[in-house]
Amino acid sequence: MTSFKNSLFASSLLIISLIADVEAAGPSIKVAISFPTGSAGLSNPKTLPSSTKISPCINSTQNDAAIFTVTYNATNLKSTPTAPLSPLDLYVFFYNPEFISGTDSFYSISKAGMGVGIKVTPYADATAIQAAYTASPSTLDPYLAGAVNFNTTVATEILFGSAIRIDPTVVGSLLNTGTWQLIGILADPTTFHFQNPSTWVAWDVAVLMFGMPWQGIDGSTATPAFTGNLETCL
């Protein structure tokens, strides 16, 4: 119980800090990654990176877990009392340059509205995301569309509802070692182009490293060989 309270307290402090960083007048966004109490990445030795958050991902008996947080203000500044507009669309992506299973490097996170769970949609690359967005009808779902969102002040979302374990029994597949980006974008649907950041009203990126800076290999295939498979997060 003490461990849970400590984790809850730490998460509360993070959210308060994020809210302070996001402008109340909007639009603005801040994404963050933290580790819950008891997770493998919470107290790393000083020999591991400190500038980038890292979860070791090398021991199947440890719990590699993280909390992904988005704090944002989706106010549409083009809105006026006589011509009110919907708040901006909020997009959330995970990006891994190594391509899981050799096919997908982007993962769009979305929730369509009340009573609808989180949906994770893989995309091969940025071109595929833009194609999905411009399709008629569009098949790229925002995390929360302005049309169903009445957020005109600062709001905080914990993706997946809580801390989530990063292992195959939870996420459904082995996640690559290397760097992962959490990307949050606020966009006006009338001008948004995924491959042109000048059309993004506000955006932020946080980086989480699993095990090492790039995807590792199976030690048995290395020269010289070594024990262990570092391709994925255990």
C-alpha positions as a Markdown table, in Angstrom:
| # | Residue | x | y | z |
|---|---|---|---|---|
| 1 | Met | 0.0 | 0.0 | 0.0 |
| 2 | Thr | 2.9 | 2.4 | 0.8 |
| 3 | Ser | 4.4 | 1.6 | -2.6 |
| 4 | Phe | 1.1 | 2.4 | -4.3 |
| 5 | Lys | 0.7 | 5.7 | -2.4 |
| 6 | Asn | 4.3 | 6.7 | -3.2 |
| 7 | Ser | 3.6 | 6.0 | -6.9 |
| 8 | Leu | 0.3 | 7.9 | -6.8 |
| 9 | Phe | 2.0 | 10.9 | -5.1 |
| 10 | Ala | 4.8 | 10.9 | -7.6 |
| 11 | Ser | 2.3 | 10.9 | -10.5 |
| 12 | Ser | 0.4 | 13.7 | -8.9 |
| 13 | Leu | 3.5 | 15.9 | -8.6 |
| 14 | Leu | 4.3 | 15.2 | -12.3 |
| 15 | Ile | 0.9 | 16.2 | -13.4 |
| 16 | Ile | 1.0 | 19.4 | -11.3 |
| 17 | Ser | 4.4 | 20.2 | -12.9 |
| 18 | Leu | 3.1 | 19.6 | -16.4 |
| 19 | Ile | 0.0 | 21.8 | -15.9 |
| 20 | Ala | 2.3 | 24.6 | -14.7 |
| 21 | Asp | 4.2 | 24.2 | -18.0 |
| 22 | Val | 1.1 | 24.4 | -20.2 |
| 23 | Glu | -0.3 | 27.9 | -20.9 |
| 24 | Ala | -3.8 | 28.4 | -19.5 |
| 25 | Ala | -4.6 | 30.6 | -22.5 |
| 26 | Gly | -3.7 | 27.8 | -24.9 |
| 27 | Pro | -3.1 | 26.3 | -27.3 |
| 28 | Ser | -0.1 | 24.3 | -25.9 |
| 29 | Ile | 0.9 | 20.7 | -25.1 |
| 30 | Lys | 3.4 | 18.8 | -22.9 |
| 31 | Val | 4.1 | 15.1 | -23.1 |
| 32 | Ala | 6.1 | 13.3 | -20.4 |
| 33 | Ile | 7.3 | 9.8 | -19.5 |
| 34 | Ser | 7.9 | 8.7 | -15.9 |
| 35 | Phe | 8.4 | 5.4 | -14.0 |
| 36 | Pro | 6.1 | 4.0 | -11.3 |
| 37 | Thr | 7.4 | 2.8 | -8.0 |
| 38 | Gly | 8.9 | -0.7 | -8.2 |
| 39 | Ser | 9.6 | -0.5 | -11.9 |
| 40 | Ala | 13.0 | -1.4 | -13.4 |
| 41 | Gly | 13.7 | 2.1 | -14.7 |
| 42 | Leu | 12.9 | 4.1 | -11.5 |
| 43 | Ser | 16.4 | 3.8 | -9.9 |
| 44 | Asn | 19.0 | 3.1 | -12.5 |
| 45 | Pro | 22.7 | 3.0 | -11.5 |
| 46 | Lys | 24.8 | 6.1 | -12.3 |
| 47 | Thr | 26.6 | 4.2 | -15.1 |
| 48 | Leu | 23.4 | 4.3 | -17.2 |
| 49 | Pro | 22.2 | 7.4 | -19.2 |
| 50 | Ser | 20.7 | 10.2 | -17.2 |
| 51 | Ser | 19.9 | 12.7 | -20.0 |
| 52 | Thr | 17.4 | 10.3 | -21.5 |
| 53 | Lys | 15.0 | 8.1 | -19.6 |
| 54 | Ile | 15.9 | 4.4 | -19.8 |
| 55 | Ser | 14.3 | 1.2 | -18.7 |
| 56 | Pro | 16.9 | -1.6 | -18.6 |
| 57 | Cys | 14.8 | -4.3 | -20.4 |
| 58 | Ile | 17.4 | -7.0 | -19.8 |
| 59 | Asn | 15.8 | -9.0 | -17.0 |
| 60 | Ser | 12.5 | -10.8 | -17.4 |
| 61 | Thr | 12.1 | -11.0 | -13.6 |
| 62 | Gln | 12.0 | -7.1 | -13.4 |
| 63 | Asn | 9.0 | -5.1 | -14.2 |
| 64 | Asp | 9.8 | -2.6 | -17.1 |
| 65 | Ala | 6.9 | -0.2 | -16.8 |
| 66 | Ala | 6.1 | 3.5 | -17.6 |
| 67 | Ile | 3.5 | 6.2 | -17.3 |
| 68 | Phe | 2.8 | 8.2 | -20.4 |
| 69 | Thr | 1.2 | 11.6 | -19.8 |
| 70 | Val | -0.2 | 14.3 | -22.1 |
| 71 | Thr | -1.1 | 17.7 | -20.7 |
| 72 | Tyr | -2.6 | 20.1 | -23.2 |
| 73 | Asn | -4.9 | 23.1 | -23.9 |
| 74 | Ala | -6.8 | 22.6 | -27.2 |
| 75 | Thr | -8.3 | 26.0 | -27.3 |
| 76 | Asn | -8.8 | 27.1 | -30.9 |
| 77 | Leu | -7.6 | 30.8 | -31.1 |
| 78 | Lys | -9.4 | 31.3 | -34.4 |
| 79 | Ser | -12.7 | 30.9 | -32.5 |
| 80 | Thr | -14.7 | 34.0 | -31.7 |
| 81 | Pro | -18.0 | 34.6 | -29.8 |
| 82 | Thr | -19.8 | 35.1 | -33.1 |
| 83 | Ala | -18.1 | 32.2 | -34.9 |
| 84 | Pro | -17.3 | 29.6 | -32.3 |
| 85 | Leu | -15.0 | 26.7 | -33.5 |
| 86 | Ser | -14.4 | 23.3 | -32.1 |
| 87 | Pro | -11.2 | 22.9 | -30.0 |
| 88 | Leu | -8.1 | 21.6 | -31.9 |
| 89 | Asp | -7.6 | 17.9 | -32.7 |
| 90 | Leu | -5.2 | 16.1 | -30.4 |
| 91 | Tyr | -2.9 | 13.5 | -32.0 |
| 92 | Val | -0.7 | 11.1 | -30.0 |
| 93 | Phe | 1.9 | 8.7 | -31.6 |
| 94 | Phe | 4.6 | 6.4 | -30.5 |
| 95 | Tyr | 7.5 | 6.3 | -32.9 |
| 96 | Asn | 10.3 | 3.6 | -33.1 |
| 97 | Pro | 12.9 | 4.0 | -35.9 |
| 98 | Glu | 13.7 | 0.3 | -35.9 |
| 99 | Phe | 10.4 | -0.9 | -37.4 |
| 100 | Ile | 8.8 | -3.6 | -35.2 |
| 101 | Ser | 8.8 | -6.9 | -37.1 |
| 102 | Gly | 10.4 | -5.0 | -40.0 |
| 103 | Thr | 7.1 | -3.3 | -41.0 |
| 104 | Asp | 5.8 | -0.6 | -38.7 |
| 105 | Ser | 7.5 | 2.4 | -37.0 |
| 106 | Phe | 4.5 | 4.6 | -36.0 |
| 107 | Tyr | 1.7 | 3.7 | -33.6 |
| 108 | Ser | -1.3 | 6.1 | -33.5 |
| 109 | Ile | -3.1 | 6.2 | -30.1 |
| 110 | Ser | -6.8 | 7.2 | -30.2 |
| 111 | Lys | -10.0 | 7.1 | -28.3 |
| 112 | Ala | -13.1 | 8.1 | -30.2 |
| 113 | Gly | -15.2 | 9.4 | -27.3 |
| 114 | Met | -17.3 | 8.3 | -24.3 |
| 115 | Gly | -17.5 | 4.6 | -23.8 |
| 116 | Val | -14.8 | 3.8 | -26.4 |
| 117 | Gly | -11.6 | 2.2 | -25.4 |
| 118 | Ile | -8.0 | 3.0 | -26.5 |
| 119 | Lys | -7.1 | 2.0 | -30.0 |
| 120 | Val | -3.6 | 1.5 | -31.2 |
| 121 | Thr | -3.1 | 1.6 | -35.0 |
| 122 | Pro | 0.3 | 0.7 | -36.6 |
| 123 | Tyr | 1.7 | 2.6 | -39.6 |
| 124 | Ala | 4.8 | 1.9 | -41.7 |
| 125 | Asp | 6.0 | 5.4 | -41.8 |
| 126 | Ala | 5.0 | 9.1 | -41.9 |
| 127 | Thr | 3.9 | 8.8 | -45.6 |
| 128 | Ala | 1.4 | 6.1 | -44.6 |
| 129 | Ile | 0.0 | 8.3 | -41.8 |
| 130 | Gln | -0.4 | 11.3 | -44.2 |
| 131 | Ala | -2.2 | 8.9 | -46.7 |
| 132 | Ala | -4.5 | 7.7 | -44.0 |
| 133 | Tyr | -5.3 | 11.3 | -43.0 |
| 134 | Thr | -6.1 | 12.5 | -46.6 |
| 135 | Ala | -8.1 | 9.4 | -47.5 |
| 136 | Ser | -11.8 | 10.0 | -48.1 |
| 137 | Pro | -13.1 | 9.5 | -45.5 |
| 138 | Ser | -10.0 | 9.9 | -43.3 |
| 139 | Thr | -8.9 | 6.7 | -41.6 |
| 140 | Leu | -6.4 | 8.5 | -39.2 |
| 141 | Asp | -8.2 | 8.9 | -35.9 |
| 142 | Pro | -7.0 | 11.7 | -33.5 |
| 143 | Tyr | -6.5 | 10.7 | -29.9 |
| 144 | Leu | -9.4 | 13.1 | -29.3 |
| 145 | Ala | -11.0 | 15.0 | -32.1 |
| 146 | Gly | -12.0 | 18.7 | -31.5 |
| 147 | Ala | -15.5 | 17.8 | -32.7 |
| 148 | Val | -16.1 | 15.6 | -29.6 |
| 149 | Asn | -13.8 | 17.5 | -27.2 |
| 150 | Phe | -14.9 | 20.6 | -25.3 |
| 151 | Asn | -11.4 | 21.2 | -23.8 |
| 152 | Thr | -10.9 | 24.9 | -23.7 |
| 153 | Thr | -8.7 | 24.8 | -20.7 |
| 154 | Val | -5.7 | 22.7 | -19.4 |
| 155 | Ala | -6.4 | 19.0 | -19.3 |
| 156 | Thr | -4.3 | 16.0 | -18.5 |
| 157 | Glu | -4.5 | 12.5 | -19.9 |
| 158 | Ile | -2.6 | 9.5 | -18.6 |
| 159 | Leu | -2.5 | 7.2 | -21.7 |
| 160 | Phe | -3.9 | 3.7 | -21.2 |
| 161 | Gly | -5.3 | 5.0 | -17.8 |
| 162 | Ser | -2.4 | 4.1 | -15.6 |
| 163 | Ala | 1.2 | 2.9 | -15.5 |
| 164 | Ile | 1.6 | 0.1 | -18.1 |
| 165 | Arg | 4.1 | -2.8 | -18.1 |
| 166 | Ile | 6.3 | -2.9 | -21.2 |
| 167 | Asp | 6.4 | -6.7 | -21.7 |
| 168 | Pro | 4.9 | -9.1 | -24.3 |
| 169 | Thr | 2.2 | -10.4 | -21.9 |
| 170 | Val | 0.7 | -6.9 | -21.6 |
| 171 | Val | 1.4 | -5.1 | -25.0 |
| 172 | Gly | 0.8 | -8.2 | -27.1 |
| 173 | Ser | 4.2 | -8.4 | -28.7 |
| 174 | Leu | 7.9 | -8.0 | -28.0 |
| 175 | Leu | 8.9 | -4.3 | -28.2 |
| 176 | Asn | 12.2 | -3.4 | -29.8 |
| 177 | Thr | 15.1 | -2.2 | -27.8 |
| 178 | Gly | 16.4 | 1.2 | -28.7 |
| 179 | Thr | 14.7 | 4.6 | -28.6 |
| 180 | Trp | 11.0 | 5.3 | -28.6 |
| 181 | Gln | 9.4 | 8.7 | -29.0 |
| 182 | Leu | 6.1 | 9.8 | -27.5 |
| 183 | Ile | 4.7 | 12.5 | -29.8 |
| 184 | Gly | 1.8 | 14.9 | -29.1 |
| 185 | Ile | 0.4 | 17.2 | -31.7 |
| 186 | Leu | -2.4 | 19.8 | -31.6 |
| 187 | Ala | -3.7 | 20.5 | -35.1 |
| 188 | Asp | -6.4 | 22.5 | -36.9 |
| 189 | Pro | -8.1 | 20.0 | -39.2 |
| 190 | Thr | -8.5 | 22.6 | -41.9 |
| 191 | Thr | -4.7 | 23.1 | -42.3 |
| 192 | Phe | -3.1 | 20.0 | -40.8 |
| 193 | His | -0.4 | 18.1 | -42.8 |
| 194 | Phe | 1.4 | 15.4 | -40.9 |
| 195 | Gln | 4.6 | 15.8 | -42.8 |
| 196 | Asn | 4.8 | 19.6 | -42.4 |
| 197 | Pro | 5.4 | 20.8 | -38.8 |
| 198 | Ser | 4.6 | 24.4 | -39.7 |
| 199 | Thr | 1.0 | 23.3 | -39.8 |
| 200 | Trp | 1.1 | 21.9 | -36.3 |
| 201 | Val | -0.4 | 24.4 | -33.9 |
| 202 | Ala | 1.6 | 23.0 | -30.9 |
| 203 | Trp | 3.6 | 19.9 | -30.4 |
| 204 | Asp | 6.0 | 18.1 | -28.0 |
| 205 | Val | 8.2 | 15.0 | -27.9 |
| 206 | Ala | 9.6 | 12.9 | -25.1 |
| 207 | Val | 12.0 | 10.0 | -25.5 |
| 208 | Leu | 12.2 | 6.7 | -23.7 |
| 209 | Met | 15.1 | 4.2 | -24.3 |
| 210 | Phe | 14.6 | 0.5 | -23.9 |
| 211 | Gly | 17.9 | -1.1 | -23.0 |
| 212 | Met | 20.3 | 0.6 | -25.4 |
| 213 | Pro | 20.4 | 3.5 | -28.0 |
| 214 | Trp | 19.5 | 1.3 | -31.0 |
| 215 | Gln | 17.9 | -2.1 | -31.5 |
| 216 | Gly | 20.2 | -4.9 | -30.2 |
| 217 | Ile | 20.8 | -8.3 | -31.7 |
| 218 | Asp | 20.6 | -11.9 | -30.6 |
| 219 | Gly | 24.0 | -12.6 | -29.0 |
| 220 | Ser | 24.2 | -16.0 | -30.7 |
| 221 | Thr | 24.5 | -14.3 | -34.1 |
| 222 | Ala | 27.1 | -11.8 | -33.1 |
| 223 | Thr | 30.9 | -12.0 | -33.8 |
| 224 | Pro | 32.2 | -12.8 | -31.3 |
| 225 | Ala | 29.0 | -14.4 | -29.8 |
| 226 | Phe | 27.6 | -13.5 | -26.4 |
| 227 | Thr | 24.9 | -14.8 | -24.2 |
| 228 | Gly | 21.4 | -13.2 | -24.4 |
| 229 | Asn | 19.0 | -11.7 | -27.0 |
| 230 | Leu | 19.0 | -7.9 | -26.9 |
| 231 | Glu | 16.6 | -7.4 | -29.8 |
| 232 | Thr | 13.5 | -6.8 | -27.7 |
| 233 | Cys | 12.5 | -5.6 | -24.2 |
| 234 | Leu | 12.2 | -8.7 | -21.9 |
